[in-house]
Amino acid sequence: MDIKPGPLLTTINSPADLKQLSREQLHQLCDELRQYIIDVVSVHGGHFAASLGVVELTVALHYSYNTPYDQLVWDVGHQAYGHKILTGRRDTFHTNRKYGGISGFPKRSESEYDTFGVGHSSTSISAALGMAMAAKYKGENRKAVAVIGDGALTAGLAFEGMNHAGVADSDILIILNDNCMSIDPNVGALKEYLTDITTSHTYNRLKDDIWKALGKLPVGKNFTREMASKLEHSIKGFINKSSNLFEALKLRYFGPIDGNNITKLVDTLQDLQKIPGPKLLHVLTVKGKGYALAEKEQTLWHAPGLFDKITGEIYKKKYDTPQPPKYQDVFGHTIIELAENNDKIFGVTPAMPSGSSLKFMMDKMPDRAFDVGICEQHAVTLSAGMATQGMRVFCNIYSSFMQRAYDQVVHDVAIQKLPVVLVLDRAGLVGEDGPTHHGAYDIAYMRCIPNLIISAPMNESELRNLMYTAQLDTMEYPFVIRYPRGQGVLPEWRTPFEEIPIGKGRKIKDGQDIAILTIGHPGNFATTAIRELKMDGLNPAHYDMRFVKPLDETLLHEVFSKYKKVVTVEDGTVTGGFGSAVLEFMAQHNYKAEVKILGIPDAIVEHGTPKELYHECGYDAQAIASTVREMMKGIVTVNQLLG
């Protein structure tokens, strides 16, 4: 489908073109930009509601600042679609998040306007402050602006950045985009604090009245601007003490203002450029602005997939037969089953209740399942604290986000040998979200930590059994369960619970000459490859190892005693991962074999569909079959002799 931008938007190839517009034309441009995002995302997919909410803010920033000389840092990037369109990527926007196309997030290698690569939240303030400090050191009159959502402000890194910004004496503007949402509704005391500021009509009206009055006073030796500023601060403290949080951090606070009013935004941003030092502008926006359904159901429309922009129907694939569930839903339903029979079970997630499907438990057992906000470190240590009191906590964090809580896993869980269940959703290649979200490294970074049990289910039934095993009273160690984004393989997945012996894999089939060792979901790719290889007269053995740590040494002794050719398959990095663990075992026990490790290469993997990326990285069924054929080249098997 050929999607045409509006007549004004067609003329905007860079912010320099934007600056040629009159103030009156900005309203039309905002309408056209919002409609273009709706048109393209409805047909091609992507994140949706977040960028609609900041259309006016995006236009105002590029209209008021001298980008890219002035540094504009977006937080996360879900909200940066308008930014991409206005900075030379309008005609390639339809390739957003597609294999070989532009990234769904700001990316330094993609555009000079993308000043910092973002994917995880809460990095903008620290990054922009670093830019501002560097500009000051170099004597450059360069502005730095960080745009951070109110959900991202809950993370510790955001507070660390603000804490330093207030005393760094650098020219930084922090724009707090307050829409009460990240992906799911925001939680915590900070949300209530921002609500207090937003709804304090007395304070805001009085502040405006005072400044109007001060504007009529003569500013001379008898009444200085310093005196006026002190008077303003006194009134802020008297009327609304909650407004002191940001100013206690020595950030000059402005707002809140209507973040969907383009005229007000332009006036405010241009005024703020004249005020030196660290500042925070609080803007109120509506996530999904301009598309009624997205305004009403903001979580659903965060990234809805393809949809009919007129009716709002979200297109779903239709199947003639029952389909396997998503692994996340198996987790979400299974934890409830387990919790109904074990009153020690709790669930914790950092701001991903819908994505992890812990929302099911939060709805049914609200006193035993918690969203702690974008606070992975807190989520892990909170879980550890509960574990000291005998609780069995399933702490569900995306693999990529768990990287931010690595110290807590080591210091608070593993060293103390607390039986927290660390559930790593989105392990492996996640697809269109790209390198910031791929769960490529968890096997490698977890495998080196003492006291951890590390497991990965090959299917939904195995996931249920690993969860059942992890919550047993006999479990004395922290237990990692990792699984990928997307569907499993078993339509009939509600199987009876069975305890899995720790460190015990399973032989799926015996074979001849060559063995395939798999961990987790890629075992299903191997099953498909083996069916294909059978047609070539090849008969590999297949072992589902289940555990990376501890490894099933009994099975590995069997493998290396019987087979001289071995293929390992994993959906993690080949550097330091499962295959590396197998090689270490082989070396320790003086076995000699040809081993090929298939998995995510030692390189940054870009975005695309999971199927495209599995193929690119060389561990899909086709790649496994090709590897076996190559290793078996020149070897005549018994099956081939028998014809």
MARZAKE-127575 format. One record per residue (C-alpha): residue number from 1; x, y, z. Coordinates in steps of 0.001 Angstrom, whole numbers, always signed. Each point is the difference from the previous one (the first is absolute). Example, Ala and Ser with C-alpha at 12.3 -4.5 7.8 and 13.67 -1.06 7.14 Angstrom:
- 1|+12300|-4500|+7800
- 2|+1370|+3440|-660
! end
This chain:
- 1|+0|+0|+0
- 2|+1375|+3410|-1005
- 3|-517|+2323|+2981
- 4|+319|+3705|-768
- 5|+895|+2584|+2651
- 6|-1984|+3228|+171
- 7|+972|+3029|-2123
- 8|+1933|+1780|+2758
- 9|+1723|-3132|+1272
- 10|+1081|-787|-3574
- 11|+2153|+3140|+61
- 12|+1776|-850|+3266
- 13|+3235|-1876|-650
- 14|+1879|+1374|+3003
- 15|-552|+2341|+2959
- 16|+1388|+2806|-2163
- 17|-3130|-323|-2175
- 18|-2153|-68|+3125
- 19|+1400|+3346|+1125
- 20|-1259|+1636|-3210
- 21|-3603|-531|+1110
- 22|-2032|+2669|+1740
- 23|-1369|-571|+3503
- 24|-3475|-405|-1499
- 25|+1183|-2767|-2345
- 26|+1307|-2081|+2896
- 27|-3547|-1028|+917
- 28|-562|-1454|-3468
- 29|+3383|-1704|+44
- 30|-805|-1683|+3321
- 31|-3275|-1297|-1428
- 32|+1760|-1357|-3104
- 33|+2825|-1571|+1997
- 34|-2444|-1732|+2345
- 35|-2058|-1287|-2932
- 36|+3101|-1261|-1806
- 37|+1061|-2003|+3059
- 38|-3502|-1497|+204
- 39|-12|-826|-3725
- 40|+3402|-1681|-35
- 41|-190|-1900|+3294
- 42|-3480|-1343|-757
- 43|+1359|-1636|-3171
- 44|+3592|-813|+932
- 45|-145|-410|+3782
- 46|+2126|+1371|+2810
- 47|-419|+1909|+3225
- 48|-2900|+2377|-179
- 49|-1554|+1931|+2875
- 50|+3195|+1452|+1489
- 51|+1035|+1927|-3123
- 52|-3519|+1341|-545
- 53|+115|+1594|+3429
- 54|+3160|+2013|-673
- 55|-661|+1275|-3520
- 56|-265|+3620|+1157
- 57|+3020|-350|+2287
- 58|+2055|-1487|-2843
- 59|-882|+2802|-2391
- 60|+598|+2656|+2654
- 61|+3435|-1368|+898
- 62|+1301|-91|-3557
- 63|-1615|+3386|-723
- 64|+1518|+1682|+3078
- 65|+3423|-1622|+218
- 66|+2867|-123|-2462
- 67|+121|-3772|-447
- 68|+2201|-1935|-541
- 69|+2506|+2509|+1416
- 70|-2181|+217|+3061
- 71|-182|-3511|+1414
- 72|-3452|-1563|+346
- 73|-133|-3302|+1907
- 74|-3183|-2068|-11
- 75|-644|-2489|+2763
- 76|-790|-3569|-1141
- 77|-926|+1012|-3543
- 78|-3589|-1244|-130
- 79|-874|+3690|-201
- 80|+2480|+957|-2739
- 81|-1883|-870|-3215
- 82|-888|+3640|-680
- 83|+3643|+902|+607
- 84|+1121|-2520|-2616
- 85|-2513|+1241|-2549
- 86|+1050|+3648|+435
- 87|+3720|-793|-241
- 88|+284|-1438|-3493
- 89|-1600|-3421|+435
- 90|-3537|+756|-1109
- 91|+284|-1973|-3242
- 92|+1613|-3025|+1691
- 93|-2267|+41|+3031
- 94|-2037|-2889|-1428
- 95|+3102|-2222|+467
- 96|-5|+724|+3745
- 97|+875|-3173|+1992
- 98|+148|-2096|-3174
- 99|+2993|-2137|-957
- 100|+2503|+2319|-1690
- 101|-2134|+3067|+742
- 102|+335|+2831|+2486
- 103|+71|-726|+3711
- 104|-3028|+420|+2218
- 105|+2188|+1969|+2414
- 106|+2413|+2940|-345
- 107|+3335|-1351|-1215
- 108|+3221|+1981|-360
- 109|+1153|-1803|-3135
- 110|-3314|+757|-1719
- 111|-156|+3793|+276
- 112|+1953|+2923|+1414
- 113|-3261|+1074|+1614
- 114|-6|-3195|+2083
- 115|+2486|+1226|+2576
- 116|-185|-3069|+2243
- 117|-1112|-3581|-562
- 118|-2909|-873|+2249
- 119|-2112|-3084|+569
- 120|+61|-509|+3734
- 121|-1615|+2779|+1978
- 122|+1309|+2690|+2323
- 123|+3331|+712|-1721
- 124|-788|+3413|-1487
- 125|+841|+2251|+2944
- 126|+3447|-1495|+590
- 127|+812|+20|-3719
- 128|-1200|+3572|-556
- 129|+1860|+1175|+3093
- 130|+3185|-1566|-1362
- 131|-523|+1910|-3236
- 132|-664|+3254|+1860
- 133|+3116|-389|+2148
- 134|+2126|-719|-3070
- 135|-1414|+3089|-1771
- 136|+821|+2165|+3007
- 137|+3563|-1349|+133
- 138|+500|+685|-3720
- 139|-1481|+3488|+248
- 140|-2888|-806|-2356
- 141|-3362|+1728|+245
- 142|-1726|-3312|-563
- 143|-3302|-855|+1704
- 144|-823|-3480|+1318
- 145|-3571|-1214|+434
- 146|-1171|-3285|+1517
- 147|-3600|-1116|-615
- 148|-967|-2561|+2640
- 149|-3371|-1596|+696
- 150|-1481|-11|+3467
- 151|+186|-3810|+35
- 152|+3732|+84|-780
- 153|+538|+2481|+2814
- 154|-585|-2771|+2561
- 155|+3296|-1687|-848
- 156|+3000|+609|+2222
- 157|+2165|+1176|-2897
- 158|-2357|+2909|-659
- 159|+345|+1175|+3605
- 160|+3771|-440|-142
- 161|+62|+2211|-3091
- 162|-2208|+2684|+1572
- 163|+2037|-77|+3202
- 164|+3158|+810|-1955
- 165|-1651|+2422|-2431
- 166|-1029|+2295|+2830
- 167|+3591|+617|+1087
- 168|+1830|-380|-3329
- 169|-810|+3605|-1004
- 170|-558|-1039|-3607
- 171|-2581|+1249|-2457
- 172|-2402|-2930|-92
- 173|-3774|-47|-401
- 174|-1857|-3078|+1232
- 175|-3479|-301|-1485
- 176|-2249|-2219|+2074
- 177|-2633|-1427|-2340
- 178|-2764|-791|+2467
- 179|-2797|-2199|-1377
- 180|-396|-2406|+2956
- 181|+1129|-2888|-2208
- 182|+3061|-1961|-1033
- 183|-1303|-3149|-1691
- 184|-2344|-852|+2862
- 185|-1349|+2648|+2390
- 186|+2674|+1481|+2225
- 187|+232|-1053|+3626
- 188|+1583|+1253|+3197
- 189|+312|+3094|+2138
- 190|+1576|+2050|-2802
- 191|-3193|-363|-2028
- 192|-1967|+1411|+2955
- 193|+2520|+2803|+419
- 194|-327|+1087|-3634
- 195|-3767|-168|+310
- 196|+193|+2328|+2996
- 197|+1988|+2536|-2015
- 198|-2293|-312|-3006
- 199|-3224|+412|+1977
- 200|+1168|+2772|+2323
- 201|-2069|+2707|-1664
- 202|+506|+2335|+2951
- 203|+3772|-71|-338
- 204|+67|+292|-3776
- 205|-2548|+2818|-129
- 206|+1740|+1895|+2781
- 207|+3413|-455|-1627
- 208|-1315|+1469|-3269
- 209|-1676|+2896|+1796
- 210|+3168|+818|+1927
- 211|+2193|+30|-3088
- 212|-2511|+2222|-1781
- 213|+116|+2365|+2938
- 214|+3787|-98|+166
- 215|+122|+811|-3677
- 216|-1662|+3334|+774
- 217|+2493|+892|+2704
- 218|+3072|+2072|-799
- 219|+3126|-2155|-16
- 220|+2632|+2249|+1429
- 221|+2281|+336|+2941
- 222|-2932|-117|+2403
- 223|-1570|-3156|-1484
- 224|+2392|-2352|-1708
- 225|-648|-3146|-2015
- 226|+1736|-1919|+2778
- 227|-2611|+1314|+2437
- 228|-2766|-1035|-2392
- 229|+1451|-3471|-310
- 230|+244|-364|+3782
- 231|-3623|+1087|+322
- 232|-1068|-2606|-2549
- 233|+1877|-2752|+1870
- 234|-1568|+1037|+3282
- 235|-3473|-175|-1463
- 236|+716|-3392|-1575
- 237|+994|-1362|+3385
- 238|-2983|+1582|+1744
- 239|-2700|-1026|-2457
- 240|+1173|-3405|-1211
- 241|+2869|-1685|+1754
- 242|-72|-2914|-2486
- 243|+1378|+2339|-2661
- 244|+3275|+102|+1905
- 245|+1246|-3438|-1112
- 246|+1571|+1177|-3251
- 247|+1131|+3313|+1411
- 248|+1522|-1789|+2993
- 249|+2186|-1658|-2612
- 250|+865|+3551|-1184
- 251|-1960|-313|-3251
- 252|-2068|+3055|-870
- 253|-3508|-1345|-407
- 254|-2451|+1359|-2598
- 255|-3516|-1195|-642
- 256|-2035|-1973|-298
- 257|-1085|+1202|-3430
- 258|-2167|-1501|-2732
- 259|+2357|-2150|-2060
- 260|-2494|-263|-2853
- 261|-218|+3776|-494
- 262|+2560|+811|-2685
- 263|-128|+3793|+524
- 264|+512|-252|+3752
- 265|+2853|-2470|-490
- 266|+1875|+2154|-2512
- 267|-313|+3095|+2190
- 268|+1149|-1889|+3091
- 269|+2948|-1740|-1668
- 270|+1251|+3230|-1518
- 271|-252|+1751|+3366
- 272|+1814|-2808|+1803
- 273|+2951|+215|-2383
- 274|+723|+3419|+1513
- 275|+269|-1434|+3514
- 276|+3387|-1597|+715
- 277|+630|-3020|+2175
- 278|-1931|-3215|+710
- 279|-3758|+215|-515
- 280|-2986|-2359|-16
- 281|-3105|+663|-2082
- 282|-3047|-2033|+989
- 283|-2345|-557|-2974
- 284|-3320|-1833|+71
- 285|-793|-2086|-3085
- 286|-2565|-2603|-985
- 287|+1430|-3318|-1154
- 288|-1749|-912|-3239
- 289|-1044|+3628|-603
- 290|-2101|+417|-3145
- 291|-1105|-3630|-285
- 292|-2985|-521|+2281
- 293|+439|-3722|+575
- 294|+3667|+446|+910
- 295|-883|+2768|+2442
- 296|-2562|-2279|+1654
- 297|+2024|-3242|+181
- 298|+3598|+1139|+147
- 299|+1596|-3318|+980
- 300|-1720|-1891|-2823
- 301|+1044|+2642|-2525
- 302|+3612|+311|+1149
- 303|+961|-2372|-2831
- 304|-3202|-1480|-1440
- 305|+1353|-1575|-3172
- 306|-1838|+571|-3276
- 307|-3475|+1521|+197
- 308|-2780|+1661|-1959
- 309|+463|+3691|+724
- 310|-3680|+743|-728
- 311|-1704|-2695|+2090
- 312|+2831|-607|+2440
- 313|-128|-3748|-588
- 314|+3354|-1542|+934
- 315|+772|-2719|-2485
- 316|+596|-3431|+1488
- 317|+1083|-3070|-1906
- 318|-2766|-2544|-381
- 319|+819|-3701|+328
- 320|-1966|-3130|-816
- 321|+1581|-1954|+2853
- 322|+821|+809|+3634
- 323|+3269|+1914|+348
- 324|+2664|-218|+2695
- 325|-71|+2791|+2582
- 326|+2713|+2547|+549
- 327|+2585|-1042|+2561
- 328|-807|+3127|+2023
- 329|-3646|-1070|+289
- 330|+1016|-3482|+1116
- 331|+2032|+1663|+2731
- 332|-2881|+2312|+939
- 333|-2556|-2775|+355
- 334|+2375|-2522|+1554
- 335|+1140|+2280|+2822
- 336|-3652|+359|+1033
- 337|-438|-3791|+19
- 338|+3069|-369|+2171
- 339|-927|+2884|+2304
- 340|-3432|-1469|+633
- 341|+1740|-2998|+1559
- 342|+2970|+1799|+1573
- 343|-725|+3097|+2059
- 344|+3700|+939|+42
- 345|+53|+861|-3719
- 346|+216|+3650|-1091
- 347|+493|+1639|-3386
- 348|+2079|+3121|-711
- 349|+623|+1849|-3266
- 350|+1605|+3371|-806
- 351|-2641|+1848|-2060
- 352|-843|-2906|-2329
- 353|-3171|-1579|+1447
- 354|-1656|-345|-3419
- 355|+3160|-984|-1868
- 356|+890|-2667|+2550
- 357|-3655|-1005|+577
- 358|+393|+469|+3736
- 359|-3065|+2207|-469
- 360|-2113|-3163|+299
- 361|+1253|-564|+3542
- 362|-171|+3702|+874
- 363|-3692|-35|-904
- 364|-779|-3250|+1838
- 365|+2393|+299|+2961
- 366|+765|+3730|+360
- 367|+1628|-488|+3419
- 368|+2525|-2502|-1415
- 369|+1084|+1479|-3355
- 370|+1666|+3378|-434
- 371|+1095|+2396|-2727
- 372|+2855|+2021|+1527
- 373|+513|+2430|-2888
- 374|+3057|+240|-2242
- 375|+2276|-1147|+2813
- 376|+1718|-3281|-829
- 377|+2561|+353|+2777
- 378|-2717|+564|+2561
- 379|-2038|-2912|-1393
- 380|+2849|-2466|+577
- 381|+966|+1240|+3462
- 382|-3658|+243|+1054
- 383|-376|-3632|-1034
- 384|+3124|-893|+1951
- 385|-1357|+1716|+3086
- 386|-3235|-1956|-239
- 387|+1982|-3207|-493
- 388|+1746|+545|+3345
- 389|-3441|-338|+1555
- 390|-759|-3312|-1667
- 391|-1926|+1345|-2996
- 392|+332|-1551|-3486
- 393|+230|+2982|-2308
- 394|-194|-271|-3792
- 395|+1786|+3168|-1145
- 396|-882|+377|-3696
- 397|+2326|+2318|-1946
- 398|+750|+135|-3717
- 399|+3436|-1478|-682
- 400|+1315|+3255|-1460
- 401|-1268|+2012|+2986
- 402|+1504|-2436|+2504
- 403|+3387|+1370|-1057
- 404|-808|+3082|+2075
- 405|-395|-2094|+3166
- 406|+3135|-2098|-390
- 407|+1628|+1228|+3210
- 408|-3130|-865|+1952
- 409|-48|-3525|-1419
- 410|+3600|-489|+1118
- 411|+44|+1925|+3265
- 412|-3520|-391|+1367
- 413|-1088|-3375|-1378
- 414|+2890|-2282|-951
- 415|+2490|+817|+2773
- 416|-2748|-404|+2590
- 417|-1316|-3134|-1748
- 418|-3599|+1219|+150
- 419|-2493|-2140|-1949
- 420|-1404|+2785|-2187
- 421|-1428|-1205|-3328
- 422|+1396|+2315|-2683
- 423|-2280|-336|-3009
- 424|+1583|+1398|-3168
- 425|-2643|+746|-2606
- 426|+1021|+992|-3561
- 427|+3207|-2063|+165
- 428|+1717|-334|-3376
- 429|-795|+2109|-3066
- 430|-3146|+2052|+523
- 431|-468|+1221|-3575
- 432|-1048|+3476|-1024
- 433|+1120|+1802|+3168
- 434|+3571|-750|-1012
- 435|+3343|-5|+1811
- 436|-1048|+1946|+3092
- 437|-2608|-2658|+779
- 438|+1570|-3261|-1158
- 439|+473|-2361|+2943
- 440|+3319|-1182|-1373
- 441|+2265|+26|+3020
- 442|-1775|-1469|+3017
- 443|+1397|-3541|-308
- 444|+3531|+1390|-143
- 445|-389|+2583|+2758
- 446|-1928|-2323|+2319
- 447|+2122|-3109|-588
- 448|+3032|+1446|+1761
- 449|-1865|+742|+3256
- 450|+304|-2618|+2778
- 451|-3117|-1483|+1625
- 452|-2294|+616|-2986
- 453|-2045|-2707|-1676
- 454|-551|+971|-3650
- 455|-2686|-1706|-2064
- 456|-1905|+410|-3264
- 457|-3146|-1899|-1035
- 458|-363|-1482|-3471
- 459|-3789|+351|+129
- 460|-2916|+1129|+2135
- 461|-244|-3214|+2002
- 462|+3675|+276|+926
- 463|-543|+3616|+1082
- 464|-2798|-1062|+2330
- 465|+2127|-2756|+1474
- 466|+2996|+2278|+534
- 467|-2232|+2527|+1761
- 468|-1457|-2790|+2148
- 469|+3482|-1234|+881
- 470|+1289|+3482|+834
- 471|-2691|+669|+2623
- 472|+390|-3247|+1954
- 473|+1046|+347|+3634
- 474|+2999|-2213|-706
- 475|+1461|+2605|-2373
- 476|+2807|+1826|+1787
- 477|+1635|+1863|-2899
- 478|-954|+2926|-2238
- 479|-1564|-1377|-3151
- 480|+133|+1633|-3460
- 481|-2630|-943|-2600
- 482|+434|+1581|-3436
- 483|-2394|-179|-2937
- 484|-494|+1879|-3280
- 485|-2506|+2520|-1223
- 486|-2936|-1452|-1900
- 487|-1784|-3289|-402
- 488|+984|-3403|+1251
- 489|-804|-3241|-1788
- 490|-2741|-1759|+2021
- 491|-3653|+959|-577
- 492|-904|-2371|+2861
- 493|+2393|+1480|+2533
- 494|-1743|-413|+3368
- 495|+1846|-3158|+939
- 496|+247|-1430|+3551
- 497|+2908|+1319|+2042
- 498|+3108|-2161|+332
- 499|+3163|+714|+1951
- 500|+3105|+192|-2186
- 501|+3217|-1203|+1664
- 502|+2444|+2913|+144
- 503|+2681|-256|-2664
- 504|-1655|-2872|-1872
- 505|-525|+207|-3758
- 506|-1792|-2485|-2205
- 507|+842|-2006|-3082
- 508|-2705|+667|-2559
- 509|+1331|-2484|-2543
- 510|+3011|-2232|-516
- 511|+2030|+301|-3161
- 512|+3082|-835|-1986
- 513|+3356|+1788|-444
- 514|-1130|+3466|+1064
- 515|-1911|+1507|+2934
- 516|-1922|+3274|+298
- 517|-94|+1560|+3469
- 518|-2572|+2735|+531
- 519|-1079|+2291|+2800
- 520|-3476|+1504|+144
- 521|-2406|+773|-2834
- 522|+2548|-522|-2849
- 523|-321|-3701|+756
- 524|-3122|+194|-2147
- 525|+2078|+1307|-2902
- 526|+2227|-3060|+403
- 527|-3012|-2311|-74
- 528|-1063|+1516|-3324
- 529|+3554|-252|-1362
- 530|+246|-3670|+987
- 531|-3167|-820|-1933
- 532|+1543|+1678|-3046
- 533|+3342|-1781|+461
- 534|-1717|-3368|+168
- 535|-864|+438|-3692
- 536|+3757|+265|-671
- 537|+688|-3234|+1836
- 538|+1479|+1834|+2998
- 539|-984|-931|+3530
- 540|+1227|+2487|+2663
- 541|-630|-614|+3669
- 542|-1802|+2788|+1863
- 543|+454|+983|+3641
- 544|-2035|+2728|+1700
- 545|+2339|+1066|+2801
- 546|-2583|+2075|+1958
- 547|+2690|+1475|+2275
- 548|+3029|+2111|-827
- 549|+1036|-139|+3645
- 550|+459|-2570|+1319
- 551|+614|-1913|-3221
- 552|-1150|-3601|-197
- 553|+3449|-1581|+54
- 554|-1405|-3523|-276
- 555|-1588|+878|-3337
- 556|+3136|+1808|-1161
- 557|+2194|-3012|+803
- 558|-2402|-2083|-2080
- 559|+138|+2473|-2881
- 560|+3784|+304|-168
- 561|+554|-3705|+505
- 562|-2284|-852|-2910
- 563|+230|+2900|-2480
- 564|+3028|+1658|-1586
- 565|-2027|+2785|-1539
- 566|-2177|+2287|+2111
- 567|-2158|+3055|-776
- 568|-1202|+2292|+2791
- 569|-2955|+2352|-538
- 570|-1068|+2925|+2198
- 571|-1863|+3303|-257
- 572|+2745|+1866|+1828
- 573|+3420|+1330|-854
- 574|+2485|-2646|-1108
- 575|+2681|+1824|+2009
- 576|-111|-1382|+3515
- 577|-3365|-1716|-411
- 578|-1339|-3550|+26
- 579|+2300|-1222|-2775
- 580|+2979|+1414|+1869
- 581|-1070|-1942|+3087
- 582|-77|-3210|-2063
- 583|+3494|+710|-1344
- 584|+1251|+585|+3533
- 585|-1386|-3373|+1050
- 586|+1617|-1692|-2984
- 587|+3390|+1537|+808
- 588|-203|-824|+3694
- 589|-653|-3659|-741
- 590|+2471|-297|-2886
- 591|-2569|-936|-2634
- 592|+806|+549|-3664
- 593|-2836|+1000|-2319
- 594|-885|+2444|-2747
- 595|-2422|+2501|+1533
- 596|-1957|+2719|-1792
- 597|-1720|+2673|+2103
- 598|-3134|+1583|-1492
- 599|-1591|+3033|+1580
- 600|+129|+3783|+56
- 601|+3377|+1144|-1404
- 602|+2461|+2323|+1707
- 603|-1491|+3009|-1789
- 604|-2842|+2481|+428
- 605|-3096|-1510|-1617
- 606|-2343|+2598|-1494
- 607|-3787|-155|-232
- 608|-2291|-2170|-2094
- 609|-2548|-2737|+569
- 610|+1216|-2805|+2274
- 611|-110|-2412|-2948
- 612|+2224|+2309|-2074
- 613|+2454|+424|+2855
- 614|+182|-3716|+858
- 615|+961|-593|-3609
- 616|+2516|+2857|-76
- 617|+1666|-1259|+3187
- 618|+93|-3558|-1293
- 619|-1892|-2047|+2548
- 620|-3410|-598|-1595
- 621|-994|-3464|-1228
- 622|+1538|+603|-3418
- 623|+3325|+1071|+1523
- 624|+86|-2989|+2360
- 625|-641|-2397|-2886
- 626|+2671|+1691|-2144
- 627|+2529|-208|+2828
- 628|-646|-3723|+480
- 629|+303|-642|-3733
- 630|+3309|+1884|-127
- 631|+1421|-1851|+2984
- 632|-1133|-3365|-1387
- 633|+1353|+668|-3493
- 634|+2085|-2938|-1180
- 635|-1323|-2311|+2749
- 636|-2075|-2886|-1320
- 637|-2653|-1028|+2510
- 638|-1600|-3399|+451
- 639|-3306|+1477|-1158
- 640|+1587|+1172|-3235
- 641|+1570|-3424|-608
- 642|-3388|-1633|+481
- 643|-1519|+2486|-2435
! end
